[in-house]
Amino acid sequence: MNNIFVYCETEKAKIADVSLELLTKGRELAQRLGCKLEALVLGSGLDGVEKELYEYGADTVHVADDARLSPYLTLPHSAVVAGVFGEERPQIALFGASPLGRDLAPRVSSSLESGLTADCTSLEIGDHRDTKGKEYKDLLMQIRPAFGGNIIATIINPDCRPQMATVREGVMRKEKSAAPKTGELKRIDASKYLRDEDFVVSIIDRHIEERKINIKSAPVIVAGGYGVGSKENFALLFELADVLGGEVGASRAAVDAGFAEHARQVGQTGVTVRPKLYIACGISGQVQHTAGMQESAMIISINSDPDAPITRIADYAITGDLSTVIPKIIRHYKAHSK
């Protein structure tokens, strides 16, 4: 009961970004604990998938390549994952807080009678002393917003193993290992875990539509809040984003007011982003929003209120009316860019 496992999601044999983010974080946690980082991949047509996982620091890659495991189905996947965890007995198991991870992780946790913290935004290793004075060393500190984002809760699982968590996409960096190495590949025979009753549900057909709006991977985001004033005023943000080669984001208040689509929502109940440049326009900066963008490389605030909370985390704060400020930015950028 020692190593850290990361469940790696795949679609057409491509590893999901959230899984690579978890491997990056898992590598850091494994170094802190002095243990190995292991990856678990289930699906079909997975030849060579281990190469990319080694690049992100996986010491061991467990692969279950079986036609019955693609596309994803809850019962077969949970049976195989629970079976592997039952044999390997990891101390920590991490899943992406994606639709797949949110379906799979609770079932595995229930099967193993283990704890699970959902939708984490940070993971750390630390010690804990309970009310009876008992000390626990090197626990996984599972950190997530709670009570509507009004507090940040640190959740621990002292006694049950594995310590399990799902982690929001985009909250952790995705970075290859500085010294990648070839690890160990372990082939899993899925048949020994699967039963006929695991296939009571079958997929007849799938229709997958590509995202029309993808702010997660945008290098520049121009985000608007309720202070933008109207859907029509958001046209200024789209113009600025177009000039900068970026995308338009929005706070929940702006989305609820109908100023922008939900797919553009940044924050605790939206998308978590880490762009090179984040321009917050008319956004007050409540924790529900900043939880989704505070890791941006540079933050510029444009707000008529000089005391707005967003200014505390902004690298640059511009006080003024955005209907005046944004056209000036566009004009000067066009005049001085190549």
Secondary structure as the mmCIF struct_conf table of DSSP 4:
data_model
#
loop_
_struct_conf.conf_type_id
_struct_conf.id
_struct_conf.beg_label_comp_id
_struct_conf.beg_label_asym_id
_struct_conf.beg_label_seq_id
_struct_conf.end_label_comp_id
_struct_conf.end_label_asym_id
_struct_conf.end_label_seq_id
STRN STRN1 ILE A 4 CYS A 8
HELX_LH_PP_P HELX_LH_PP_P1 GLU A 9 GLU A 9
STRN STRN2 THR A 10 GLU A 11
TURN_TY1_P TURN_TY1_P1 LYS A 12 ALA A 13
STRN STRN3 LYS A 14 ILE A 15
HELX_LH_PP_P HELX_LH_PP_P2 ALA A 16 ALA A 16
HELX_RH_AL_P HELX_RH_AL_P1 ASP A 17 LEU A 33
TURN_TY1_P TURN_TY1_P2 GLY A 34 GLY A 34
STRN STRN4 LEU A 37 GLY A 43
BEND BEND1 SER A 44 GLY A 45
TURN_TY1_P TURN_TY1_P3 ASP A 47 GLY A 48
HELX_RH_AL_P HELX_RH_AL_P2 VAL A 49 GLU A 55
TURN_TY1_P TURN_TY1_P4 TYR A 56 GLY A 57
BEND BEND2 ASP A 59 ASP A 59
STRN STRN5 THR A 60 ASP A 65
HELX_RH_3T_P HELX_RH_3T_P1 ALA A 67 LEU A 69
BEND BEND3 SER A 70 PRO A 71
HELX_RH_AL_P HELX_RH_AL_P3 THR A 74 GLU A 88
BEND BEND4 GLN A 91 GLN A 91
STRN STRN6 ILE A 92 GLY A 96
BEND BEND5 ALA A 97 SER A 98
HELX_RH_AL_P HELX_RH_AL_P4 PRO A 99 LEU A 112
TURN_TY1_P TURN_TY1_P5 GLU A 113 GLU A 113
STRN STRN7 LEU A 116 CYS A 120
BEND BEND6 THR A 121 THR A 121
STRN STRN8 SER A 122 ARG A 129
TURN_TY1_P TURN_TY1_P6 THR A 131 LYS A 132
STRN STRN9 GLU A 135 ALA A 146
TURN_TY1_P TURN_TY1_P7 PHE A 147 ASN A 150
STRN STRN10 ILE A 151 ILE A 155
BEND BEND7 PRO A 158 PRO A 162
STRN STRN11 GLN A 163 VAL A 167
TURN_TY1_P TURN_TY1_P8 GLU A 169 GLY A 170
BEND BEND8 VAL A 171 MET A 172
BEND BEND9 ALA A 178 ALA A 179
STRN STRN12 GLU A 184 ARG A 187
HELX_RH_3T_P HELX_RH_3T_P2 ALA A 190 LYS A 192
TURN_TY1_P TURN_TY1_P9 TYR A 193 TYR A 193
HELX_RH_3T_P HELX_RH_3T_P3 ASP A 196 PHE A 199
BEND BEND10 VAL A 200 VAL A 201
BEND BEND11 LYS A 212 LYS A 212
TURN_TY1_P TURN_TY1_P10 LYS A 216 SER A 217
BEND BEND12 PRO A 219 PRO A 219
STRN STRN13 VAL A 220 GLY A 224
HELX_RH_3T_P HELX_RH_3T_P4 TYR A 226 VAL A 228
BEND BEND13 SER A 230 SER A 230
TURN_TY1_P TURN_TY1_P11 LYS A 231 ASN A 233
HELX_RH_AL_P HELX_RH_AL_P5 PHE A 234 LEU A 244
TURN_TY1_P TURN_TY1_P12 GLY A 245 GLY A 245
STRN STRN14 GLU A 247 ALA A 250
HELX_RH_AL_P HELX_RH_AL_P6 ARG A 252 ASP A 256
TURN_TY1_P TURN_TY1_P13 ALA A 257 GLY A 258
BEND BEND14 PHE A 259 ALA A 260
HELX_RH_3T_P HELX_RH_3T_P5 HIS A 262 ARG A 264
STRN STRN15 GLN A 265 VAL A 266
BEND BEND15 GLY A 267 GLY A 267
TURN_TY1_P TURN_TY1_P14 GLN A 268 THR A 269
BEND BEND16 GLY A 270 GLY A 270
STRN STRN16 VAL A 271 VAL A 271
BEND BEND17 LYS A 276 LYS A 276
STRN STRN17 LEU A 277 CYS A 281
BEND BEND18 GLY A 282 GLY A 282
HELX_RH_AL_P HELX_RH_AL_P7 VAL A 287 THR A 290
TURN_TY1_P TURN_TY1_P15 ALA A 291 GLU A 295
BEND BEND19 ALA A 297 ALA A 297
STRN STRN18 MET A 298 ASN A 303
BEND BEND20 SER A 304 SER A 304
TURN_TY1_P TURN_TY1_P16 PRO A 306 ASP A 307
HELX_RH_3T_P HELX_RH_3T_P6 PRO A 309 ARG A 312
TURN_TY1_P TURN_TY1_P17 ILE A 313 ILE A 313
BEND BEND21 ASP A 315 ASP A 315
STRN STRN19 TYR A 316 THR A 319
BEND BEND22 GLY A 320 GLY A 320
HELX_RH_AL_P HELX_RH_AL_P8 LEU A 322 HIS A 336
#
